[in-house]
């Protein structure tokens, strides 16, 4: 069961990276850079998007490097961004 849970958190992050790329044509961070500042880079890139606050929030939860803070796909479906009109 633990492997399945980890899969959903990984899936959320890869879906977030794909969504970021579709919105901007760029990736949310330099994956070749091995730096503890990657989280700051990701969140800064998200804040710079022309996206609603709820959209930025959802992407932030999808792309965080801290797995304990990353939303599962089930929790993400309840995020307000997916209910905006």
Buried (B, 14 or more C-beta within 10 A) or exposed (E): EEEEEEEBBEBBBEBBBEBBEEBBEEEBBEEEEEEEEBBEBBBEBBEEBEBEEBBBBBBBBBBBBEEEEBBBEEEBEEBEBEEEE
